[in-house]
Amino acid sequence: MPGQRQTLDSLDDAQRAVVEALEGPVVIYAGAGSGKTRAITHRIAHGCNSKIYDPQKVLAVTFTTRAADEMSLRLSALGIRNVATRTFHSAALRQLKYFWPKAIGGEIPKVIENKFKVLAAALEKTSLATSKNSIREYLSVIESAKTNRLDTDSLTNPDHASAYQAYIDFTDKNNLIDFEDVLLLLVAILEDGEDFVDEVHQNYEWLTVDEYQDVNPLQQRLLELWLGENRNICVVGDSAQTIYTFAGASSKPLENFLKKYDDASVFRLNRNYRSSPEIIDYANKLLAQMPSSNASVGSLMPTKPNGANVEVLPFVSDTAEADWIAQSIVDLLQSGQKETDIVVLARINSQLELIAAALEERGVDYWLQTGERYNLKSRLEPKITLATIHATKGLEWENVFIMGVSDGYLPYVQADSDEEIAEELRLFYVAVTRAKEKLFITWSRSRENGSRDRIKSRFITRIDSELSATANDETVFAPSKERQNYKKELMRCVICDKALVSGTEIILQRCKSCPSSTPSEYLQAAIEWRTTQGLMEAIPEFLVLSNASLEAFVDALYAAKTEEDCILIPGVGVEKCARYFDDLSTVLAAVKPSDPKLIDLKP
């Protein structure tokens, strides 16, 4: 069984100092890729092996199931079991289930898994807007209000207050609670029940909090209740990676930790074991742009040998940008890179639509990672990861493409205040530090036609241009003819036999001048079905099926093609065909075209 010696082996001096600081308040300022998970798991293991910690009285909390599972696996590898490694919500839910019968009585309400669908249902009988964007806006407001323990009267916007009240009424009526309610209810029980909070103190004597810069006021209050007068707390964080202030998170508890515990042991981990020196150099130049309050760690120190230069590439249009990224991914795959070693990052989901279509044209499978439910699959299945930057905190890839890095996206157009701009810069920093070996930063001048209506991100402009030979504004890239026409000789229109050039033409197997023989009513019904499906799955519509893939799917079903035929449609494939074939067939079978002479679609 691993012992004390193993918990200290293979650690650098700073990590070893962390591991040996076992008692009292401890704060660890840990930079990106600095081995913080190694440090805190080895610290817990060392405390248990030294008989200072009782494993069953140790609680380690973080923000994602993936991170909690990673800590548990590493502790097991060090021979330590029975340590509670949980997310805030899972730890709170376990305690709520335990205390509820004593404090409230009966069974705990059902916990909501998809708040989007619940809020959509709650708004059905109101006059409030129910578009996807509106629902997302209301959800953001509701989550922020709950994490700050605010009621509906505290909201100045009448629509926000009405949406919040409708949500409360619906969840109360149906005996539902969400994850914020779990924390709110537990806090209320512990604040009102001295016996309950004493029981918590007896069960947990050693507390470790990962990603402490992301705690919100509600989570901070829960931490205070868990601790009481106990001073055995270790917090780990990096103010430069605070990217969830929109959800109520704040780096203030991390920044003020030493004010509360003036005798705390302080450690800084800034040796980066993840990225090449070139990537670290770029990240440090972003750090230099940040306010001093974000400089808790300082500049990162590289430990790996020199690698490839960071490439900053401008393009004439979004289409050209997506085409280049997709083909570059194909080139990486052909050179021996694994799908799981490649990620494309964007500020918002809608930016990923074009790259998804470009990959579909090339027959490259991908995962969309919008939350932690995709983490495991995206690491195990041989697929490219497409993700928003927020969804990739704590993850890493060999090859990283950050697309759409222009003003309006990074920083986002809605970021107005200095603090909002600062958070956008931190978000870019997080994206850059996901890369291990190769980093490509791209942006485009326009959406479609190549006109100069966009400028590159101010964050890029502030960095010395010599970092990249391709960073010159006068160098603007468009897809090469070879890349534009990479399937031209292989794919021809099934109607007129002309060469197919665009991705849409290739998917539809016909050129844009040859119309579909499928009545428009069928496509319209399919579009409405896709909207509903997107709402049910809480994903953008294009991720259900892109426009071209949907139209090709409808054409195939109208022609009474088999499921095996539909699998071959780019962007459909085995998984989506299995998921949607029957449903879409049923929807289309019910369509009555305006021309009665047309033959109805076969069920």
ROLUMVEX-834241 format. One record per residue (C-alpha): residue in three letters; chain; x, y, z. Coordinates in steps of 0.5 Angstrom, whole numbers. Layout:
LOBA ALA A X Y Z
...
//
This chain:
LOBA MET A 0 0 0
LOBA PRO A 3 7 -2
LOBA GLY A 5 11 4
LOBA GLN A 8 17 7
LOBA ARG A 14 17 2
LOBA GLN A 10 16 -4
LOBA THR A 6 22 -2
LOBA LEU A 12 27 -3
LOBA ASP A 15 23 -9
LOBA SER A 15 27 -15
LOBA LEU A 13 33 -13
LOBA ASP A 17 40 -14
LOBA ASP A 19 44 -8
LOBA ALA A 13 49 -8
LOBA GLN A 8 43 -8
LOBA ARG A 12 39 -3
LOBA ALA A 11 45 2
LOBA VAL A 4 45 1
LOBA VAL A 3 37 2
LOBA GLU A 7 38 9
LOBA ALA A 2 44 11
LOBA LEU A -3 40 15
LOBA GLU A -6 44 20
LOBA GLY A -9 51 21
LOBA PRO A -12 55 15
LOBA VAL A -8 54 8
LOBA VAL A -9 58 2
LOBA ILE A -6 56 -5
LOBA TYR A -6 61 -10
LOBA ALA A -5 56 -16
LOBA GLY A -4 58 -23
LOBA ALA A -6 54 -30
LOBA GLY A -3 47 -31
LOBA SER A 1 48 -24
LOBA GLY A -1 41 -21
LOBA LYS A -6 44 -16
LOBA THR A -10 37 -16
LOBA ARG A -4 33 -15
LOBA ALA A -2 38 -9
LOBA ILE A -8 38 -5
LOBA THR A -9 30 -6
LOBA HIS A -2 29 -4
LOBA ARG A -4 33 2
LOBA ILE A -10 30 4
LOBA ALA A -6 23 3
LOBA HIS A 0 25 7
LOBA GLY A -5 28 13
LOBA CYS A -9 21 13
LOBA ASN A -2 17 13
LOBA SER A 1 21 18
LOBA LYS A -5 20 23
LOBA ILE A -7 27 23
LOBA TYR A -13 26 19
LOBA ASP A -19 21 20
LOBA PRO A -21 20 12
LOBA GLN A -28 19 14
LOBA LYS A -28 27 17
LOBA VAL A -25 30 11
LOBA LEU A -29 33 6
LOBA ALA A -26 36 -1
LOBA VAL A -31 40 -5
LOBA THR A -30 43 -12
LOBA PHE A -35 45 -18
LOBA THR A -36 39 -23
LOBA THR A -37 32 -22
LOBA ARG A -31 31 -27
LOBA ALA A -26 34 -22
LOBA ALA A -29 31 -16
LOBA ASP A -28 24 -19
LOBA GLU A -21 26 -21
LOBA MET A -19 27 -14
LOBA SER A -23 21 -11
LOBA LEU A -19 17 -17
LOBA ARG A -12 20 -15
LOBA LEU A -13 19 -7
LOBA SER A -15 12 -9
LOBA ALA A -8 11 -13
LOBA LEU A -5 14 -6
LOBA GLY A -8 8 -2
LOBA ILE A -13 13 1
LOBA ARG A -21 11 1
LOBA ASN A -27 14 5
LOBA VAL A -25 21 4
LOBA ALA A -31 25 1
LOBA THR A -30 28 -5
LOBA ARG A -36 32 -8
LOBA THR A -39 38 -11
LOBA PHE A -42 43 -7
LOBA HIS A -49 41 -10
LOBA SER A -48 33 -8
LOBA ALA A -45 35 -1
LOBA ALA A -51 39 0
LOBA LEU A -56 35 -3
LOBA ARG A -53 29 1
LOBA GLN A -54 33 8
LOBA LEU A -61 36 6
LOBA LYS A -63 29 5
LOBA TYR A -61 27 12
LOBA PHE A -63 33 15
LOBA TRP A -70 34 12
LOBA PRO A -74 28 16
LOBA LYS A -72 31 22
LOBA ALA A -72 39 20
LOBA ILE A -78 39 16
LOBA GLY A -81 32 16
LOBA GLY A -83 27 10
LOBA GLU A -79 26 3
LOBA ILE A -75 32 0
LOBA PRO A -78 35 -6
LOBA LYS A -76 32 -13
LOBA VAL A -69 36 -16
LOBA ILE A -70 39 -22
LOBA GLU A -65 36 -28
LOBA ASN A -67 41 -33
LOBA LYS A -69 48 -31
LOBA PHE A -70 50 -38
LOBA LYS A -76 46 -39
LOBA VAL A -79 47 -32
LOBA LEU A -78 55 -33
LOBA ALA A -81 54 -40
LOBA ALA A -87 50 -38
LOBA ALA A -88 55 -32
LOBA LEU A -88 61 -37
LOBA GLU A -94 58 -42
LOBA LYS A -100 61 -38
LOBA THR A -96 68 -38
LOBA SER A -95 74 -43
LOBA LEU A -88 74 -42
LOBA ALA A -83 72 -48
LOBA THR A -82 65 -49
LOBA SER A -76 65 -54
LOBA LYS A -70 61 -52
LOBA ASN A -66 67 -51
LOBA SER A -71 70 -46
LOBA ILE A -72 64 -42
LOBA ARG A -64 63 -42
LOBA GLU A -64 71 -39
LOBA TYR A -70 69 -34
LOBA LEU A -66 63 -32
LOBA SER A -59 67 -31
LOBA VAL A -63 72 -27
LOBA ILE A -67 67 -22
LOBA GLU A -60 63 -21
LOBA SER A -57 70 -19
LOBA ALA A -62 72 -15
LOBA LYS A -62 65 -11
LOBA THR A -55 65 -10
LOBA ASN A -55 72 -7
LOBA ARG A -61 70 -3
LOBA LEU A -66 75 -6
LOBA ASP A -73 75 -7
LOBA THR A -78 77 -13
LOBA ASP A -79 84 -9
LOBA SER A -71 86 -10
LOBA LEU A -72 85 -18
LOBA THR A -73 92 -21
LOBA ASN A -74 89 -28
LOBA PRO A -82 87 -28
LOBA ASP A -81 82 -33
LOBA HIS A -75 79 -29
LOBA ALA A -79 79 -23
LOBA SER A -85 76 -26
LOBA ALA A -81 70 -29
LOBA TYR A -78 69 -22
LOBA GLN A -85 69 -19
LOBA ALA A -88 64 -24
LOBA TYR A -82 59 -23
LOBA ILE A -83 59 -16
LOBA ASP A -91 58 -16
LOBA PHE A -89 52 -21
LOBA THR A -84 49 -17
LOBA ASP A -88 50 -11
LOBA LYS A -94 47 -14
LOBA ASN A -91 41 -17
LOBA ASN A -86 40 -11
LOBA LEU A -80 41 -15
LOBA ILE A -73 44 -12
LOBA ASP A -67 46 -17
LOBA PHE A -60 46 -15
LOBA GLU A -60 53 -12
LOBA ASP A -66 51 -7
LOBA VAL A -62 45 -5
LOBA LEU A -56 50 -2
LOBA LEU A -62 55 0
LOBA LEU A -66 50 4
LOBA LEU A -59 47 7
LOBA VAL A -57 54 9
LOBA ALA A -64 55 13
LOBA ILE A -64 48 16
LOBA LEU A -57 49 19
LOBA GLU A -58 57 21
LOBA ASP A -64 55 25
LOBA GLY A -62 48 28
LOBA GLU A -56 48 33
LOBA ASP A -56 41 34
LOBA PHE A -56 40 26
LOBA VAL A -50 44 25
LOBA ASP A -46 41 31
LOBA GLU A -47 34 28
LOBA VAL A -44 37 21
LOBA HIS A -38 40 25
LOBA GLN A -37 33 28
LOBA ASN A -37 29 22
LOBA TYR A -32 34 18
LOBA GLU A -26 37 21
LOBA TRP A -22 38 15
LOBA LEU A -24 42 9
LOBA THR A -21 43 2
LOBA VAL A -24 47 -3
LOBA ASP A -22 47 -10
LOBA GLU A -23 53 -15
LOBA TYR A -25 58 -9
LOBA GLN A -25 64 -14
LOBA ASP A -31 61 -16
LOBA VAL A -35 61 -10
LOBA ASN A -42 65 -10
LOBA PRO A -45 68 -4
LOBA LEU A -49 62 -2
LOBA GLN A -44 57 -3
LOBA GLN A -39 62 2
LOBA ARG A -45 62 7
LOBA LEU A -45 54 7
LOBA LEU A -38 54 8
LOBA GLU A -38 58 14
LOBA LEU A -44 54 17
LOBA TRP A -40 47 15
LOBA LEU A -33 50 19
LOBA GLY A -36 54 25
LOBA GLU A -30 55 29
LOBA ASN A -26 50 26
LOBA ARG A -20 53 23
LOBA ASN A -17 47 19
LOBA ILE A -19 49 12
LOBA CYS A -15 49 6
LOBA VAL A -17 53 0
LOBA VAL A -14 53 -7
LOBA GLY A -16 58 -13
LOBA ASP A -13 63 -18
LOBA SER A -16 70 -19
LOBA ALA A -14 70 -26
LOBA GLN A -19 64 -28
LOBA THR A -25 68 -25
LOBA ILE A -30 67 -30
LOBA TYR A -37 66 -27
LOBA THR A -39 73 -24
LOBA PHE A -45 73 -29
LOBA ALA A -47 67 -24
LOBA GLY A -46 70 -18
LOBA ALA A -39 68 -17
LOBA SER A -33 72 -14
LOBA SER A -26 72 -13
LOBA LYS A -27 77 -6
LOBA PRO A -27 71 -1
LOBA LEU A -20 68 -4
LOBA GLU A -17 75 -4
LOBA ASN A -20 77 3
LOBA PHE A -18 70 6
LOBA LEU A -12 73 9
LOBA LYS A -16 78 12
LOBA LYS A -20 73 16
LOBA TYR A -14 68 17
LOBA ASP A -8 73 18
LOBA ASP A -4 67 21
LOBA ALA A -6 63 15
LOBA SER A 0 59 11
LOBA VAL A 1 62 4
LOBA PHE A 3 58 -2
LOBA ARG A 4 60 -10
LOBA LEU A 4 54 -15
LOBA ASN A 6 58 -22
LOBA ARG A 11 52 -25
LOBA ASN A 6 50 -31
LOBA TYR A 7 43 -33
LOBA ARG A 2 43 -38
LOBA SER A 4 48 -44
LOBA SER A 10 49 -48
LOBA PRO A 14 56 -47
LOBA GLU A 11 59 -53
LOBA ILE A 4 58 -50
LOBA ILE A 6 60 -43
LOBA ASP A 9 67 -46
LOBA TYR A 3 68 -49
LOBA ALA A -1 67 -43
LOBA ASN A 3 71 -39
LOBA LYS A 2 77 -44
LOBA LEU A -5 76 -42
LOBA LEU A -4 76 -35
LOBA ALA A 0 83 -36
LOBA GLN A -6 86 -38
LOBA MET A -10 84 -32
LOBA PRO A -12 88 -26
LOBA SER A -7 87 -20
LOBA SER A -13 84 -16
LOBA ASN A -12 78 -21
LOBA ALA A -5 77 -20
LOBA SER A -5 72 -14
LOBA VAL A -1 67 -17
LOBA GLY A 4 72 -22
LOBA SER A 7 70 -28
LOBA LEU A 7 62 -30
LOBA MET A 14 59 -31
LOBA PRO A 15 54 -37
LOBA THR A 18 47 -35
LOBA LYS A 17 44 -42
LOBA PRO A 22 44 -48
LOBA ASN A 20 49 -54
LOBA GLY A 15 48 -58
LOBA ALA A 11 51 -64
LOBA ASN A 9 58 -64
LOBA VAL A 3 61 -63
LOBA GLU A -1 62 -69
LOBA VAL A -6 68 -70
LOBA LEU A -10 68 -76
LOBA PRO A -14 73 -79
LOBA PHE A -19 71 -85
LOBA VAL A -24 74 -90
LOBA SER A -30 71 -87
LOBA ASP A -33 66 -82
LOBA THR A -34 61 -87
LOBA ALA A -27 62 -89
LOBA GLU A -25 61 -82
LOBA ALA A -29 55 -81
LOBA ASP A -26 52 -87
LOBA TRP A -19 53 -85
LOBA ILE A -20 50 -78
LOBA ALA A -24 44 -81
LOBA GLN A -18 42 -86
LOBA SER A -13 44 -81
LOBA ILE A -16 39 -76
LOBA VAL A -17 34 -82
LOBA ASP A -9 35 -83
LOBA LEU A -8 34 -76
LOBA LEU A -11 27 -76
LOBA GLN A -8 25 -82
LOBA SER A -1 26 -79
LOBA GLY A -3 22 -73
LOBA GLN A -6 26 -68
LOBA LYS A -12 23 -64
LOBA GLU A -19 26 -64
LOBA THR A -19 27 -57
LOBA ASP A -13 31 -57
LOBA ILE A -16 37 -61
LOBA VAL A -21 42 -59
LOBA VAL A -25 48 -62
LOBA LEU A -27 53 -57
LOBA ALA A -31 59 -58
LOBA ARG A -34 65 -54
LOBA ILE A -42 63 -55
LOBA ASN A -45 56 -58
LOBA SER A -48 60 -64
LOBA GLN A -40 61 -67
LOBA LEU A -39 53 -67
LOBA GLU A -45 52 -72
LOBA LEU A -40 53 -78
LOBA ILE A -35 49 -76
LOBA ALA A -40 44 -74
LOBA ALA A -42 44 -81
LOBA ALA A -35 44 -84
LOBA LEU A -33 38 -80
LOBA GLU A -39 34 -82
LOBA GLU A -37 36 -90
LOBA ARG A -31 32 -88
LOBA GLY A -34 26 -85
LOBA VAL A -31 28 -78
LOBA ASP A -35 27 -72
LOBA TYR A -35 31 -66
LOBA TRP A -38 33 -59
LOBA LEU A -41 39 -57
LOBA GLN A -39 40 -50
LOBA THR A -44 45 -46
LOBA GLY A -43 42 -39
LOBA GLU A -40 37 -35
LOBA ARG A -45 31 -38
LOBA TYR A -41 31 -44
LOBA ASN A -34 31 -41
LOBA LEU A -33 24 -40
LOBA LYS A -35 22 -47
LOBA SER A -31 27 -50
LOBA ARG A -25 24 -47
LOBA LEU A -27 17 -49
LOBA GLU A -30 17 -55
LOBA PRO A -26 18 -62
LOBA LYS A -29 25 -63
LOBA ILE A -27 32 -64
LOBA THR A -29 37 -58
LOBA LEU A -33 43 -60
LOBA ALA A -34 47 -54
LOBA THR A -35 54 -51
LOBA ILE A -30 57 -47
LOBA HIS A -34 56 -40
LOBA ALA A -35 49 -41
LOBA THR A -27 47 -41
LOBA LYS A -25 50 -35
LOBA GLY A -20 45 -32
LOBA LEU A -19 41 -38
LOBA GLU A -13 41 -43
LOBA TRP A -12 38 -50
LOBA GLU A -6 38 -54
LOBA ASN A -8 42 -60
LOBA VAL A -13 48 -59
LOBA PHE A -17 52 -64
LOBA ILE A -20 59 -61
LOBA MET A -24 62 -66
LOBA GLY A -28 68 -67
LOBA VAL A -23 72 -63
LOBA SER A -26 79 -65
LOBA ASP A -28 85 -61
LOBA GLY A -36 83 -60
LOBA TYR A -34 76 -59
LOBA LEU A -28 77 -54
LOBA PRO A -30 81 -51
LOBA TYR A -37 80 -52
LOBA VAL A -41 86 -54
LOBA GLN A -45 86 -48
LOBA ALA A -39 87 -44
LOBA ASP A -39 94 -42
LOBA SER A -36 96 -35
LOBA ASP A -29 95 -34
LOBA GLU A -30 89 -29
LOBA GLU A -34 86 -35
LOBA ILE A -28 87 -40
LOBA ALA A -23 84 -35
LOBA GLU A -28 78 -34
LOBA GLU A -27 77 -42
LOBA LEU A -20 78 -41
LOBA ARG A -20 72 -36
LOBA LEU A -24 68 -40
LOBA PHE A -19 69 -46
LOBA TYR A -13 67 -41
LOBA VAL A -17 60 -39
LOBA ALA A -18 59 -46
LOBA VAL A -11 60 -48
LOBA THR A -8 56 -42
LOBA ARG A -12 49 -44
LOBA ALA A -7 48 -50
LOBA LYS A -1 44 -49
LOBA GLU A 3 44 -55
LOBA LYS A -1 48 -61
LOBA LEU A -5 54 -60
LOBA PHE A -9 57 -66
LOBA ILE A -12 64 -65
LOBA THR A -17 66 -71
LOBA TRP A -22 71 -72
LOBA SER A -25 74 -79
LOBA ARG A -27 80 -82
LOBA SER A -34 79 -83
LOBA ARG A -40 74 -83
LOBA GLU A -40 72 -90
LOBA ASN A -37 77 -96
LOBA GLY A -31 79 -93
LOBA SER A -32 86 -92
LOBA ARG A -28 90 -87
LOBA ASP A -33 90 -81
LOBA ARG A -30 87 -76
LOBA ILE A -23 88 -72
LOBA LYS A -19 83 -68
LOBA SER A -20 83 -61
LOBA ARG A -17 88 -57
LOBA PHE A -13 83 -53
LOBA ILE A -9 81 -59
LOBA THR A -8 88 -61
LOBA ARG A -4 89 -54
LOBA ILE A 0 83 -55
LOBA ASP A 7 84 -59
LOBA SER A 6 82 -66
LOBA GLU A 13 78 -66
LOBA LEU A 9 73 -63
LOBA SER A 6 70 -69
LOBA ALA A 9 71 -76
LOBA THR A 2 71 -78
LOBA ALA A -1 76 -74
LOBA ASN A 0 82 -79
LOBA ASP A -7 85 -80
LOBA GLU A -5 86 -88
LOBA THR A -5 78 -88
LOBA VAL A -12 76 -89
LOBA PHE A -13 68 -90
LOBA ALA A -18 65 -95
LOBA PRO A -19 58 -96
LOBA SER A -15 56 -102
LOBA LYS A -18 53 -108
LOBA GLU A -15 46 -106
LOBA ARG A -19 47 -100
LOBA GLN A -25 50 -103
LOBA ASN A -26 44 -108
LOBA TYR A -23 38 -104
LOBA LYS A -29 34 -106
LOBA LYS A -30 37 -112
LOBA GLU A -28 32 -117
LOBA LEU A -31 26 -113
LOBA MET A -38 30 -111
LOBA ARG A -43 32 -117
LOBA CYS A -50 34 -117
LOBA VAL A -55 28 -118
LOBA ILE A -60 32 -122
LOBA CYS A -55 36 -127
LOBA ASP A -48 33 -126
LOBA LYS A -45 39 -124
LOBA ALA A -39 39 -119
LOBA LEU A -41 40 -112
LOBA VAL A -37 46 -109
LOBA SER A -40 48 -102
LOBA GLY A -41 44 -96
LOBA THR A -49 45 -97
LOBA GLU A -49 42 -104
LOBA ILE A -45 36 -102
LOBA ILE A -49 34 -96
LOBA LEU A -56 35 -101
LOBA GLN A -52 32 -107
LOBA ARG A -55 37 -111
LOBA CYS A -53 44 -114
LOBA LYS A -56 50 -111
LOBA SER A -59 51 -118
LOBA CYS A -63 45 -118
LOBA PRO A -69 45 -113
LOBA SER A -71 39 -109
LOBA SER A -77 35 -111
LOBA THR A -80 35 -104
LOBA PRO A -86 39 -102
LOBA SER A -84 45 -98
LOBA GLU A -89 43 -93
LOBA TYR A -85 37 -91
LOBA LEU A -79 42 -90
LOBA GLN A -83 47 -86
LOBA ALA A -86 41 -81
LOBA ALA A -79 38 -80
LOBA ILE A -76 45 -78
LOBA GLU A -82 46 -73
LOBA TRP A -80 39 -70
LOBA ARG A -73 41 -70
LOBA THR A -75 47 -66
LOBA THR A -79 43 -61
LOBA GLN A -73 38 -60
LOBA GLY A -68 43 -59
LOBA LEU A -72 46 -53
LOBA MET A -73 39 -50
LOBA GLU A -66 37 -51
LOBA ALA A -64 44 -48
LOBA ILE A -59 45 -54
LOBA PRO A -58 50 -60
LOBA GLU A -63 48 -66
LOBA PHE A -57 47 -71
LOBA LEU A -54 41 -66
LOBA VAL A -60 37 -67
LOBA LEU A -59 38 -74
LOBA SER A -56 43 -79
LOBA ASN A -60 46 -84
LOBA ALA A -57 42 -90
LOBA SER A -57 36 -86
LOBA LEU A -64 37 -84
LOBA GLU A -66 38 -91
LOBA ALA A -62 32 -94
LOBA PHE A -66 28 -88
LOBA VAL A -73 30 -91
LOBA ASP A -71 29 -98
LOBA ALA A -69 22 -96
LOBA LEU A -75 20 -92
LOBA TYR A -80 23 -97
LOBA ALA A -76 19 -102
LOBA ALA A -78 13 -98
LOBA LYS A -70 12 -96
LOBA THR A -68 7 -91
LOBA GLU A -65 8 -84
LOBA GLU A -59 5 -87
LOBA ASP A -59 10 -93
LOBA CYS A -60 16 -88
LOBA ILE A -54 14 -84
LOBA LEU A -50 16 -90
LOBA ILE A -52 23 -90
LOBA PRO A -47 28 -87
LOBA GLY A -49 31 -80
LOBA VAL A -54 25 -79
LOBA GLY A -50 19 -78
LOBA VAL A -51 13 -74
LOBA GLU A -53 16 -67
LOBA LYS A -57 22 -70
LOBA CYS A -61 17 -74
LOBA ALA A -62 12 -69
LOBA ARG A -65 18 -65
LOBA TYR A -69 22 -70
LOBA PHE A -71 17 -75
LOBA ASP A -77 14 -72
LOBA ASP A -80 21 -70
LOBA LEU A -78 25 -76
LOBA SER A -82 20 -80
LOBA THR A -88 20 -76
LOBA VAL A -88 28 -76
LOBA LEU A -87 28 -84
LOBA ALA A -92 22 -85
LOBA ALA A -98 27 -82
LOBA VAL A -96 33 -87
LOBA LYS A -102 34 -92
LOBA PRO A -98 38 -98
LOBA SER A -102 43 -101
LOBA ASP A -102 40 -108
LOBA PRO A -107 34 -107
LOBA LYS A -104 30 -113
LOBA LEU A -97 29 -109
LOBA ILE A -96 22 -106
LOBA ASP A -96 22 -98
LOBA LEU A -90 21 -95
LOBA LYS A -89 13 -93
LOBA PRO A -90 12 -85
//
